[in-house]
Amino acid sequence: MGITGVGSSYNFVYNTKTGKLSTKDGSKNEFVDFCNGDVKGEDTETLNHFDEHTRYQFTRMLYAYGTGMTGQNPFANDEKVEITADIDSATHTSFYVNGQKAFTAITGMSYLPSEIQTFGTVQQPFKTRGYKPYDPSTNSITIGVGSRFNLGNGYSMTVQEDFVWGEGYGNGSKADDERCNMMIGGLNSLIHFADQQYFSSMTDTYTDYILDFLASQGVDTSREFVINGTHCELVNGKISEVGNDYVVPSSIQQKAVKRYEESMSQLLNGGTWYRWS
């Protein structure tokens, strides 16, 4: 048995009567012995923390089905059930029961204090500088410090070092002033999000105003679009980063995932243990 990592796959048989695992061909397997309690992790030669976490996820799956949390139980009628678990990435493991997809387990990440400061709500300077108009070939636009936009009716907004400045208040009605406020708030949150400084949820309050603004610049938000190099899409009417299951900016997420993958690759006999509970 090789060392487990991203791309590895498990395939074993679960006996619903005995609660034990076995290989399909009956051969000896360290992971099976580990899950059955026949060997401790620190006494294995090839198992690492990916194996430990897969065991934990498997036991949680049994609990969820056994307690009726899912509304179904594929283990109820068969004495022997085939289980497959694929480690799709450091954070995603897909489980299959008798060849049918059961669920994908997603693991949350821990972040360093210095990383948390980079995507918190604390005001910080924008990263992007200057303006590049809409490029239809990539459905992209660049909006940074120094960019200025005319909102009509005497209103405008300018991107300063760490905030968006609005002008023209009082030129229109109270509703016009409020719209200007929301456009400013929307652009501020959009740039911080696109600069990998905000949670995606920080744009939610201003979604309609952001979409109106982007449409005025030519951006087609009905498909994938790019703001300041960040690939975006609308998911359930909200702006999200493409391919990012977490609200944390992908640039920070990827650093955390790399640390996590390195720690999970460590062998269980190395003395460092993670307790999944």
CYANA upper distance limits for C-alpha pairs under 8 A (distance plus 0.5 A):
  1 MET  CA     29 ASN  CA      7.84
  1 MET  CA     30 GLU  CA      8.21
  1 MET  CA     46 THR  CA      7.64
  2 GLY  CA     46 THR  CA      7.24
  3 ILE  CA     46 THR  CA      6.20
  3 ILE  CA     47 LEU  CA      7.17
  3 ILE  CA     48 ASN  CA      7.87
  4 THR  CA      8 SER  CA      6.30
  4 THR  CA     47 LEU  CA      7.65
  4 THR  CA     48 ASN  CA      7.39
  4 THR  CA     50 PHE  CA      6.96
  4 THR  CA     51 ASP  CA      7.33
  4 THR  CA    265 SER  CA      7.87
  5 GLY  CA     50 PHE  CA      7.23
  5 GLY  CA     87 ILE  CA      7.67
  5 GLY  CA     90 ALA  CA      8.26
  5 GLY  CA    265 SER  CA      7.15
  6 VAL  CA     87 ILE  CA      5.88
  6 VAL  CA     88 ASP  CA      6.59
  6 VAL  CA     89 SER  CA      5.68
  6 VAL  CA     90 ALA  CA      6.45
  7 GLY  CA     86 ASP  CA      7.40
  7 GLY  CA     87 ILE  CA      5.89
  7 GLY  CA     88 ASP  CA      6.21
  7 GLY  CA     89 SER  CA      7.51
  8 SER  CA     86 ASP  CA      6.64
  8 SER  CA     87 ILE  CA      6.02
  8 SER  CA     88 ASP  CA      8.37
  9 SER  CA     84 THR  CA      7.59
  9 SER  CA     85 ALA  CA      6.15
  9 SER  CA     86 ASP  CA      4.91
  9 SER  CA     87 ILE  CA      6.70
 10 TYR  CA     83 ILE  CA      8.33
 10 TYR  CA     84 THR  CA      5.92
 10 TYR  CA     85 ALA  CA      5.49
 10 TYR  CA     86 ASP  CA      6.91
 11 ASN  CA     23 THR  CA      7.75
 11 ASN  CA     24 LYS  CA      8.23
 11 ASN  CA     82 GLU  CA      7.80
 11 ASN  CA     83 ILE  CA      6.25
 11 ASN  CA     84 THR  CA      4.99
 11 ASN  CA     85 ALA  CA      7.13
 12 PHE  CA     21 LEU  CA      7.11
 12 PHE  CA     22 SER  CA      6.29
 12 PHE  CA     23 THR  CA      5.26
 12 PHE  CA     24 LYS  CA      6.37
 12 PHE  CA     32 VAL  CA      8.36
 12 PHE  CA     82 GLU  CA      6.44
 12 PHE  CA     83 ILE  CA      5.92
 12 PHE  CA     84 THR  CA      7.13
 13 VAL  CA     21 LEU  CA      6.03
 13 VAL  CA     22 SER  CA      5.72
 13 VAL  CA     23 THR  CA      6.44
 13 VAL  CA     24 LYS  CA      6.60
 13 VAL  CA     80 LYS  CA      6.89
 13 VAL  CA     81 VAL  CA      6.06
 13 VAL  CA     82 GLU  CA      5.02
 13 VAL  CA     83 ILE  CA      6.39
 14 TYR  CA     19 GLY  CA      7.30
 14 TYR  CA     20 LYS  CA      6.41
 14 TYR  CA     21 LEU  CA      5.08
 14 TYR  CA     22 SER  CA      7.11
 14 TYR  CA     80 LYS  CA      6.12
 14 TYR  CA     81 VAL  CA      5.65
 14 TYR  CA     82 GLU  CA      6.78
 14 TYR  CA     83 ILE  CA      7.39
 15 ASN  CA     19 GLY  CA      5.93
 15 ASN  CA     20 LYS  CA      5.96
 15 ASN  CA     21 LEU  CA      6.75
 15 ASN  CA     22 SER  CA      8.50
 15 ASN  CA     79 GLU  CA      6.17
 15 ASN  CA     80 LYS  CA      5.13
 15 ASN  CA     81 VAL  CA      7.02
 16 THR  CA     20 LYS  CA      7.99
 16 THR  CA     75 PHE  CA      7.03
 16 THR  CA     76 ALA  CA      8.44
 16 THR  CA     78 ASP  CA      7.78
 16 THR  CA     79 GLU  CA      5.63
 16 THR  CA     80 LYS  CA      6.63
 16 THR  CA     81 VAL  CA      7.94
 17 LYS  CA     79 GLU  CA      6.65
 20 LYS  CA     35 CYS  CA      8.42
 20 LYS  CA     36 ASN  CA      6.26
 21 LEU  CA     32 VAL  CA      6.33
 21 LEU  CA     35 CYS  CA      7.73
 21 LEU  CA     36 ASN  CA      6.98
 22 SER  CA     26 GLY  CA      6.87
 22 SER  CA     32 VAL  CA      6.58
 23 THR  CA     27 SER  CA      6.52
 23 THR  CA     28 LYS  CA      7.93
 23 THR  CA     29 ASN  CA      7.70
 23 THR  CA     32 VAL  CA      7.82
 28 LYS  CA     32 VAL  CA      8.42
 28 LYS  CA     33 ASP  CA      8.49
 29 ASN  CA     33 ASP  CA      6.79
 30 GLU  CA     34 PHE  CA      6.50
 30 GLU  CA     39 VAL  CA      8.45
 30 GLU  CA     44 THR  CA      7.47
 30 GLU  CA     46 THR  CA      8.23
 30 GLU  CA     47 LEU  CA      7.85
 31 PHE  CA     35 CYS  CA      6.68
 31 PHE  CA     47 LEU  CA      7.51
 31 PHE  CA     51 ASP  CA      7.52
 32 VAL  CA     36 ASN  CA      6.64
 33 ASP  CA     37 GLY  CA      6.70
 33 ASP  CA     38 ASP  CA      5.53
 33 ASP  CA     39 VAL  CA      6.34
 34 PHE  CA     38 ASP  CA      6.43
 34 PHE  CA     39 VAL  CA      5.62
 34 PHE  CA     40 LYS  CA      6.74
 34 PHE  CA     41 GLY  CA      7.16
 35 CYS  CA     55 ARG  CA      6.76
 39 VAL  CA     43 ASP  CA      7.13
 39 VAL  CA     44 THR  CA      7.65
 40 LYS  CA     44 THR  CA      7.30
 41 GLY  CA     47 LEU  CA      7.57
 41 GLY  CA     52 GLU  CA      8.40
 41 GLY  CA    268 LEU  CA      5.91
 41 GLY  CA    269 ASN  CA      6.99
 42 GLU  CA    268 LEU  CA      5.66
 42 GLU  CA    269 ASN  CA      4.42
 42 GLU  CA    270 GLY  CA      7.68
 42 GLU  CA    271 GLY  CA      7.44
 43 ASP  CA    268 LEU  CA      8.45
 43 ASP  CA    269 ASN  CA      6.60
 44 THR  CA    268 LEU  CA      7.64
 44 THR  CA    269 ASN  CA      6.88
 45 GLU  CA    267 LEU  CA      8.27
 45 GLU  CA    269 ASN  CA      7.46
 46 THR  CA    267 LEU  CA      7.19
 47 LEU  CA     51 ASP  CA      6.43
 47 LEU  CA     52 GLU  CA      8.19
 47 LEU  CA    267 LEU  CA      6.26
 47 LEU  CA    268 LEU  CA      6.47
 47 LEU  CA    269 ASN  CA      8.47
 48 ASN  CA     52 GLU  CA      7.06
 48 ASN  CA    264 MET  CA      7.08
 48 ASN  CA    265 SER  CA      6.26
 48 ASN  CA    266 GLN  CA      5.96
 48 ASN  CA    267 LEU  CA      4.49
 48 ASN  CA    268 LEU  CA      5.35
 48 ASN  CA    269 ASN  CA      8.48
 49 HIS  CA     53 HIS  CA      6.49
 49 HIS  CA    263 SER  CA      8.13
 49 HIS  CA    264 MET  CA      5.06
 49 HIS  CA    265 SER  CA      6.67
 49 HIS  CA    266 GLN  CA      6.87
 49 HIS  CA    267 LEU  CA      7.11
 49 HIS  CA    268 LEU  CA      6.81
 49 HIS  CA    273 TRP  CA      8.28
 49 HIS  CA    274 TYR  CA      7.84
 50 PHE  CA     54 THR  CA      6.58
 50 PHE  CA    264 MET  CA      5.90
 50 PHE  CA    265 SER  CA      7.11
 51 ASP  CA     55 ARG  CA      6.74
 52 GLU  CA     56 TYR  CA      6.90
 53 HIS  CA     57 GLN  CA      6.65
 53 HIS  CA    276 TRP  CA      7.60
 54 THR  CA     58 PHE  CA      6.57
 54 THR  CA     85 ALA  CA      8.43
 54 THR  CA     93 THR  CA      8.41
 55 ARG  CA     59 THR  CA      6.80
 56 TYR  CA     60 ARG  CA      6.79
 56 TYR  CA    276 TRP  CA      6.97
 56 TYR  CA    277 SER  CA      8.49
 57 GLN  CA     61 MET  CA      6.71
 57 GLN  CA    105 ALA  CA      7.69
 58 PHE  CA     62 LEU  CA      6.88
 59 THR  CA     63 TYR  CA      6.72
 60 ARG  CA     64 ALA  CA      6.59
 61 MET  CA     65 TYR  CA      6.74
 62 LEU  CA     66 GLY  CA      6.31
 63 TYR  CA     67 THR  CA      6.46
 64 ALA  CA     68 GLY  CA      6.79
 64 ALA  CA     69 MET  CA      5.62
 64 ALA  CA     70 THR  CA      6.81
 65 TYR  CA     69 MET  CA      6.66
 65 TYR  CA     70 THR  CA      6.46
 65 TYR  CA     71 GLY  CA      8.11
 65 TYR  CA     72 GLN  CA      6.91
 65 TYR  CA     73 ASN  CA      5.47
 65 TYR  CA     74 PRO  CA      8.11
 65 TYR  CA     75 PHE  CA      8.31
 66 GLY  CA     73 ASN  CA      7.16
 68 GLY  CA     72 GLN  CA      6.88
 68 GLY  CA     73 ASN  CA      7.61
 74 PRO  CA     78 ASP  CA      8.29
 74 PRO  CA     97 VAL  CA      7.90
 75 PHE  CA     79 GLU  CA      8.03
 75 PHE  CA     81 VAL  CA      7.29
 81 VAL  CA     97 VAL  CA      7.39
 81 VAL  CA     98 ASN  CA      6.68
 82 GLU  CA     97 VAL  CA      6.38
 82 GLU  CA     98 ASN  CA      5.38
 82 GLU  CA     99 GLY  CA      7.99
 83 ILE  CA     95 PHE  CA      7.67
 83 ILE  CA     96 TYR  CA      6.26
 83 ILE  CA     97 VAL  CA      5.47
 83 ILE  CA     98 ASN  CA      6.81
 83 ILE  CA     99 GLY  CA      8.21
 84 THR  CA     95 PHE  CA      6.21
 84 THR  CA     96 TYR  CA      5.51
 84 THR  CA     97 VAL  CA      7.16
 84 THR  CA     99 GLY  CA      8.01
 85 ALA  CA     93 THR  CA      7.11
 85 ALA  CA     94 SER  CA      6.06
 85 ALA  CA     95 PHE  CA      4.98
 85 ALA  CA     96 TYR  CA      6.84
 86 ASP  CA     93 THR  CA      6.03
 86 ASP  CA     94 SER  CA      5.66
 86 ASP  CA     95 PHE  CA      7.06
 87 ILE  CA     92 HIS  CA      6.79
 87 ILE  CA     93 THR  CA      4.96
 87 ILE  CA     94 SER  CA      7.07
 88 ASP  CA     92 HIS  CA      5.98
 88 ASP  CA     93 THR  CA      6.01
 88 ASP  CA     94 SER  CA      7.39
 89 SER  CA     93 THR  CA      7.43
 90 ALA  CA    257 VAL  CA      7.14
 90 ALA  CA    260 TYR  CA      7.81
 90 ALA  CA    261 GLU  CA      6.05
 91 THR  CA    105 ALA  CA      8.38
 91 THR  CA    106 ILE  CA      6.02
 91 THR  CA    107 THR  CA      5.45
 91 THR  CA    108 GLY  CA      7.82
 91 THR  CA    257 VAL  CA      7.79
 92 HIS  CA    104 THR  CA      6.95
 92 HIS  CA    105 ALA  CA      6.16
 92 HIS  CA    106 ILE  CA      5.29
 92 HIS  CA    107 THR  CA      7.14
 93 THR  CA    104 THR  CA      5.99
 93 THR  CA    105 ALA  CA      5.70
 93 THR  CA    106 ILE  CA      7.29
 94 SER  CA    101 LYS  CA      8.02
 94 SER  CA    102 ALA  CA      8.16
 94 SER  CA    103 PHE  CA      6.47
 94 SER  CA    104 THR  CA      4.71
 94 SER  CA    105 ALA  CA      6.80
 95 PHE  CA    101 LYS  CA      6.69
 95 PHE  CA    102 ALA  CA      6.02
 95 PHE  CA    103 PHE  CA      6.09
 95 PHE  CA    104 THR  CA      6.65
 95 PHE  CA    105 ALA  CA      8.35
 96 TYR  CA    100 GLN  CA      5.62
 96 TYR  CA    101 LYS  CA      4.86
 96 TYR  CA    102 ALA  CA      5.56
 96 TYR  CA    103 PHE  CA      7.79
 97 VAL  CA    101 LYS  CA      6.95
 97 VAL  CA    102 ALA  CA      6.62
109 MET  CA    253 GLN  CA      8.21
109 MET  CA    256 ALA  CA      6.91
109 MET  CA    257 VAL  CA      7.48
109 MET  CA    260 TYR  CA      8.09
110 SER  CA    256 ALA  CA      7.23
111 TYR  CA    115 GLU  CA      6.62
111 TYR  CA    116 ILE  CA      6.88
111 TYR  CA    256 ALA  CA      6.75
112 LEU  CA    116 ILE  CA      6.82
113 PRO  CA    117 GLN  CA      6.84
114 SER  CA    118 THR  CA      7.33
115 GLU  CA    119 PHE  CA      7.62
115 GLU  CA    252 ILE  CA      7.16
116 ILE  CA    120 GLY  CA      6.54
117 GLN  CA    122 VAL  CA      8.09
118 THR  CA    197 GLN  CA      6.11
118 THR  CA    198 TYR  CA      8.39
119 PHE  CA    196 GLN  CA      7.38
119 PHE  CA    197 GLN  CA      4.65
119 PHE  CA    198 TYR  CA      5.11
119 PHE  CA    199 PHE  CA      6.95
119 PHE  CA    248 VAL  CA      7.81
119 PHE  CA    249 PRO  CA      7.74
120 GLY  CA    197 GLN  CA      7.55
120 GLY  CA    198 TYR  CA      6.63
120 GLY  CA    199 PHE  CA      7.93
121 THR  CA    198 TYR  CA      7.37
123 GLN  CA    162 ASP  CA      7.36
124 GLN  CA    162 ASP  CA      6.17
125 PRO  CA    161 GLU  CA      5.94
125 PRO  CA    162 ASP  CA      4.54
125 PRO  CA    163 PHE  CA      8.13
126 PHE  CA    144 GLY  CA      7.57
126 PHE  CA    145 VAL  CA      7.44
126 PHE  CA    161 GLU  CA      6.60
126 PHE  CA    162 ASP  CA      5.92
126 PHE  CA    163 PHE  CA      8.37
126 PHE  CA    191 ILE  CA      7.75
126 PHE  CA    192 HIS  CA      6.95
126 PHE  CA    195 ASP  CA      7.48
127 LYS  CA    144 GLY  CA      7.98
127 LYS  CA    195 ASP  CA      6.46
128 THR  CA    142 THR  CA      8.37
128 THR  CA    143 ILE  CA      7.46
128 THR  CA    144 GLY  CA      5.04
128 THR  CA    145 VAL  CA      6.90
128 THR  CA    195 ASP  CA      7.23
128 THR  CA    228 ASN  CA      7.50
129 ARG  CA    143 ILE  CA      7.75
129 ARG  CA    144 GLY  CA      4.65
129 ARG  CA    145 VAL  CA      4.91
129 ARG  CA    146 GLY  CA      7.28
130 GLY  CA    142 THR  CA      8.03
130 GLY  CA    143 ILE  CA      6.94
130 GLY  CA    144 GLY  CA      5.29
130 GLY  CA    145 VAL  CA      5.90
130 GLY  CA    146 GLY  CA      6.01
130 GLY  CA    147 SER  CA      6.45
131 TYR  CA    141 ILE  CA      8.41
131 TYR  CA    142 THR  CA      5.83
131 TYR  CA    143 ILE  CA      5.39
131 TYR  CA    144 GLY  CA      6.29
131 TYR  CA    145 VAL  CA      8.28
131 TYR  CA    146 GLY  CA      7.83
131 TYR  CA    147 SER  CA      6.03
132 LYS  CA    141 ILE  CA      6.45
132 LYS  CA    142 THR  CA      5.32
132 LYS  CA    143 ILE  CA      7.26
133 PRO  CA    141 ILE  CA      6.08
133 PRO  CA    142 THR  CA      7.16
133 PRO  CA    217 GLN  CA      8.19
134 TYR  CA    139 ASN  CA      7.38
134 TYR  CA    140 SER  CA      6.12
134 TYR  CA    141 ILE  CA      5.08
134 TYR  CA    142 THR  CA      8.11
134 TYR  CA    217 GLN  CA      7.03
134 TYR  CA    218 GLY  CA      6.75
134 TYR  CA    219 VAL  CA      7.19
135 ASP  CA    139 ASN  CA      6.10
135 ASP  CA    140 SER  CA      5.82
135 ASP  CA    141 ILE  CA      6.84
136 PRO  CA    140 SER  CA      7.36
136 PRO  CA    218 GLY  CA      8.49
136 PRO  CA    219 VAL  CA      8.29
138 THR  CA    225 PHE  CA      8.02
138 THR  CA    226 VAL  CA      7.93
139 ASN  CA    219 VAL  CA      6.54
139 ASN  CA    220 ASP  CA      7.14
139 ASN  CA    224 GLU  CA      8.09
139 ASN  CA    225 PHE  CA      5.73
139 ASN  CA    226 VAL  CA      6.76
140 SER  CA    219 VAL  CA      7.35
140 SER  CA    225 PHE  CA      6.28
140 SER  CA    226 VAL  CA      4.88
140 SER  CA    227 ILE  CA      6.34
140 SER  CA    228 ASN  CA      8.31
140 SER  CA    229 GLY  CA      8.40
141 ILE  CA    219 VAL  CA      8.05
141 ILE  CA    226 VAL  CA      6.96
141 ILE  CA    227 ILE  CA      5.88
141 ILE  CA    228 ASN  CA      7.01
142 THR  CA    227 ILE  CA      6.35
142 THR  CA    228 ASN  CA      5.20
142 THR  CA    229 GLY  CA      8.12
143 ILE  CA    147 SER  CA      6.74
143 ILE  CA    191 ILE  CA      7.46
143 ILE  CA    227 ILE  CA      7.94
143 ILE  CA    228 ASN  CA      6.98
144 GLY  CA    159 VAL  CA      6.99
144 GLY  CA    191 ILE  CA      7.73
145 VAL  CA    159 VAL  CA      5.44
145 VAL  CA    160 GLN  CA      5.84
145 VAL  CA    161 GLU  CA      6.24
146 GLY  CA    158 THR  CA      7.06
146 GLY  CA    159 VAL  CA      5.83
146 GLY  CA    160 GLN  CA      6.69
147 SER  CA    158 THR  CA      6.25
147 SER  CA    159 VAL  CA      5.82
148 ARG  CA    156 SER  CA      7.77
148 ARG  CA    157 MET  CA      6.27
148 ARG  CA    158 THR  CA      4.81
148 ARG  CA    159 VAL  CA      6.92
149 PHE  CA    156 SER  CA      6.06
149 PHE  CA    157 MET  CA      5.90
149 PHE  CA    158 THR  CA      6.93
150 ASN  CA    154 GLY  CA      8.28
150 ASN  CA    155 TYR  CA      6.79
150 ASN  CA    156 SER  CA      4.91
150 ASN  CA    157 MET  CA      7.22
151 LEU  CA    155 TYR  CA      5.64
151 LEU  CA    156 SER  CA      5.55
151 LEU  CA    157 MET  CA      7.93
151 LEU  CA    180 CYS  CA      8.20
152 GLY  CA    156 SER  CA      7.67
153 ASN  CA    171 ASN  CA      7.50
153 ASN  CA    172 GLY  CA      7.29
154 GLY  CA    167 GLU  CA      8.46
154 GLY  CA    168 GLY  CA      5.89
154 GLY  CA    171 ASN  CA      6.70
154 GLY  CA    172 GLY  CA      8.40
155 TYR  CA    166 GLY  CA      7.84
155 TYR  CA    167 GLU  CA      6.09
155 TYR  CA    168 GLY  CA      4.86
155 TYR  CA    169 TYR  CA      7.45
155 TYR  CA    171 ASN  CA      8.02
155 TYR  CA    180 CYS  CA      7.56
156 SER  CA    166 GLY  CA      6.33
156 SER  CA    167 GLU  CA      5.81
156 SER  CA    168 GLY  CA      7.05
156 SER  CA    180 CYS  CA      8.45
157 MET  CA    164 VAL  CA      7.01
157 MET  CA    165 TRP  CA      5.90
157 MET  CA    166 GLY  CA      4.86
157 MET  CA    167 GLU  CA      6.68
157 MET  CA    184 ILE  CA      7.23
158 THR  CA    164 VAL  CA      6.11
158 THR  CA    165 TRP  CA      5.63
158 THR  CA    166 GLY  CA      7.03
159 VAL  CA    163 PHE  CA      6.77
159 VAL  CA    164 VAL  CA      5.00
159 VAL  CA    165 TRP  CA      6.79
160 GLN  CA    164 VAL  CA      6.10
160 GLN  CA    165 TRP  CA      7.13
163 PHE  CA    188 ASN  CA      6.75
164 VAL  CA    184 ILE  CA      6.47
164 VAL  CA    185 GLY  CA      8.16
164 VAL  CA    187 LEU  CA      7.75
164 VAL  CA    188 ASN  CA      6.26
165 TRP  CA    184 ILE  CA      7.70
166 GLY  CA    180 CYS  CA      7.75
166 GLY  CA    181 ASN  CA      8.09
166 GLY  CA    184 ILE  CA      7.15
169 TYR  CA    177 ASP  CA      6.21
170 GLY  CA    174 LYS  CA      8.22
170 GLY  CA    177 ASP  CA      7.39
172 GLY  CA    176 ASP  CA      6.05
172 GLY  CA    177 ASP  CA      7.24
173 SER  CA    177 ASP  CA      6.86
174 LYS  CA    178 GLU  CA      6.66
175 ALA  CA    179 ARG  CA      6.62
176 ASP  CA    180 CYS  CA      6.72
177 ASP  CA    181 ASN  CA      6.80
178 GLU  CA    182 MET  CA      6.76
179 ARG  CA    183 MET  CA      6.61
180 CYS  CA    184 ILE  CA      6.64
181 ASN  CA    185 GLY  CA      6.68
182 MET  CA    186 GLY  CA      6.38
182 MET  CA    206 TYR  CA      7.00
182 MET  CA    209 TYR  CA      7.19
183 MET  CA    187 LEU  CA      6.57
183 MET  CA    206 TYR  CA      8.02
183 MET  CA    209 TYR  CA      6.18
183 MET  CA    210 ILE  CA      7.35
183 MET  CA    213 PHE  CA      8.03
184 ILE  CA    188 ASN  CA      6.57
185 GLY  CA    189 SER  CA      6.73
185 GLY  CA    206 TYR  CA      7.50
186 GLY  CA    190 LEU  CA      6.48
186 GLY  CA    203 THR  CA      7.02
186 GLY  CA    205 THR  CA      8.40
186 GLY  CA    206 TYR  CA      5.40
186 GLY  CA    207 THR  CA      7.68
186 GLY  CA    209 TYR  CA      6.87
186 GLY  CA    210 ILE  CA      5.94
187 LEU  CA    191 ILE  CA      6.60
187 LEU  CA    210 ILE  CA      7.09
188 ASN  CA    192 HIS  CA      6.86
189 SER  CA    193 PHE  CA      6.48
189 SER  CA    198 TYR  CA      7.82
189 SER  CA    202 MET  CA      6.71
189 SER  CA    203 THR  CA      5.96
190 LEU  CA    194 ALA  CA      6.50
190 LEU  CA    203 THR  CA      6.68
190 LEU  CA    210 ILE  CA      7.92
191 ILE  CA    195 ASP  CA      6.36
191 ILE  CA    227 ILE  CA      8.40
191 ILE  CA    228 ASN  CA      8.18
192 HIS  CA    196 GLN  CA      6.82
192 HIS  CA    197 GLN  CA      5.49
192 HIS  CA    198 TYR  CA      5.97
193 PHE  CA    197 GLN  CA      5.98
193 PHE  CA    198 TYR  CA      5.02
193 PHE  CA    199 PHE  CA      6.93
193 PHE  CA    200 SER  CA      6.62
193 PHE  CA    202 MET  CA      8.14
193 PHE  CA    203 THR  CA      8.10
193 PHE  CA    249 PRO  CA      8.20
194 ALA  CA    198 TYR  CA      8.48
194 ALA  CA    227 ILE  CA      6.25
194 ALA  CA    228 ASN  CA      6.18
194 ALA  CA    229 GLY  CA      7.73
194 ALA  CA    230 THR  CA      5.93
195 ASP  CA    228 ASN  CA      7.03
195 ASP  CA    230 THR  CA      7.94
196 GLN  CA    230 THR  CA      8.39
196 GLN  CA    249 PRO  CA      5.69
196 GLN  CA    250 SER  CA      7.92
196 GLN  CA    251 SER  CA      7.36
197 GLN  CA    249 PRO  CA      7.52
198 TYR  CA    202 MET  CA      6.98
198 TYR  CA    248 VAL  CA      8.04
198 TYR  CA    249 PRO  CA      7.47
199 PHE  CA    247 VAL  CA      5.73
199 PHE  CA    248 VAL  CA      5.90
199 PHE  CA    249 PRO  CA      6.94
200 SER  CA    204 ASP  CA      8.08
200 SER  CA    239 ILE  CA      7.25
200 SER  CA    240 SER  CA      6.27
200 SER  CA    241 GLU  CA      7.77
200 SER  CA    247 VAL  CA      6.02
200 SER  CA    248 VAL  CA      7.84
200 SER  CA    249 PRO  CA      8.13
201 SER  CA    239 ILE  CA      8.46
201 SER  CA    247 VAL  CA      7.45
203 THR  CA    207 THR  CA      6.53
203 THR  CA    239 ILE  CA      7.60
204 ASP  CA    238 LYS  CA      6.76
204 ASP  CA    239 ILE  CA      7.80
206 TYR  CA    210 ILE  CA      6.52
207 THR  CA    211 LEU  CA      6.61
207 THR  CA    238 LYS  CA      7.11
207 THR  CA    239 ILE  CA      7.71
208 ASP  CA    212 ASP  CA      6.74
209 TYR  CA    213 PHE  CA      6.64
210 ILE  CA    214 LEU  CA      6.59
211 LEU  CA    215 ALA  CA      6.54
211 LEU  CA    221 THR  CA      7.80
212 ASP  CA    216 SER  CA      6.78
213 PHE  CA    217 GLN  CA      7.05
214 LEU  CA    218 GLY  CA      6.92
214 LEU  CA    219 VAL  CA      5.75
214 LEU  CA    220 ASP  CA      8.21
214 LEU  CA    221 THR  CA      8.27
215 ALA  CA    219 VAL  CA      5.69
215 ALA  CA    220 ASP  CA      7.05
215 ALA  CA    221 THR  CA      8.11
219 VAL  CA    225 PHE  CA      7.61
220 ASP  CA    224 GLU  CA      8.42
220 ASP  CA    225 PHE  CA      7.30
221 THR  CA    225 PHE  CA      6.65
221 THR  CA    233 GLU  CA      7.42
221 THR  CA    234 LEU  CA      7.57
222 SER  CA    233 GLU  CA      8.35
222 SER  CA    234 LEU  CA      7.86
223 ARG  CA    233 GLU  CA      7.02
223 ARG  CA    234 LEU  CA      8.30
224 GLU  CA    231 HIS  CA      7.29
224 GLU  CA    232 CYS  CA      6.23
224 GLU  CA    233 GLU  CA      5.44
224 GLU  CA    234 LEU  CA      8.43
224 GLU  CA    242 VAL  CA      8.27
225 PHE  CA    231 HIS  CA      6.36
225 PHE  CA    232 CYS  CA      5.76
225 PHE  CA    233 GLU  CA      6.84
226 VAL  CA    230 THR  CA      5.89
226 VAL  CA    231 HIS  CA      4.99
226 VAL  CA    232 CYS  CA      6.25
227 ILE  CA    231 HIS  CA      7.14
227 ILE  CA    232 CYS  CA      7.73
230 THR  CA    241 GLU  CA      7.51
231 HIS  CA    241 GLU  CA      6.35
231 HIS  CA    242 VAL  CA      6.09
232 CYS  CA    239 ILE  CA      7.17
232 CYS  CA    240 SER  CA      6.07
232 CYS  CA    241 GLU  CA      5.02
232 CYS  CA    242 VAL  CA      5.68
233 GLU  CA    239 ILE  CA      6.31
233 GLU  CA    240 SER  CA      5.97
233 GLU  CA    241 GLU  CA      6.80
233 GLU  CA    242 VAL  CA      6.44
234 LEU  CA    238 LYS  CA      5.68
234 LEU  CA    239 ILE  CA      5.23
234 LEU  CA    240 SER  CA      6.54
235 VAL  CA    239 ILE  CA      6.89
235 VAL  CA    240 SER  CA      6.94
240 SER  CA    244 ASN  CA      8.20
241 GLU  CA    249 PRO  CA      8.34
241 GLU  CA    250 SER  CA      8.40
244 ASN  CA    249 PRO  CA      8.43
244 ASN  CA    250 SER  CA      6.99
246 TYR  CA    253 GLN  CA      8.41
248 VAL  CA    252 ILE  CA      7.46
248 VAL  CA    253 GLN  CA      6.71
249 PRO  CA    253 GLN  CA      6.62
250 SER  CA    254 GLN  CA      6.30
251 SER  CA    255 LYS  CA      7.30
252 ILE  CA    256 ALA  CA      6.98
253 GLN  CA    257 VAL  CA      6.61
254 GLN  CA    258 LYS  CA      6.62
255 LYS  CA    259 ARG  CA      6.95
256 ALA  CA    260 TYR  CA      6.64
257 VAL  CA    261 GLU  CA      6.49
258 LYS  CA    262 GLU  CA      6.74
259 ARG  CA    263 SER  CA      6.80
260 TYR  CA    264 MET  CA      6.54
261 GLU  CA    265 SER  CA      6.64
262 GLU  CA    266 GLN  CA      7.50
266 GLN  CA    270 GLY  CA      7.51
268 LEU  CA    272 THR  CA      7.32
268 LEU  CA    273 TRP  CA      7.32
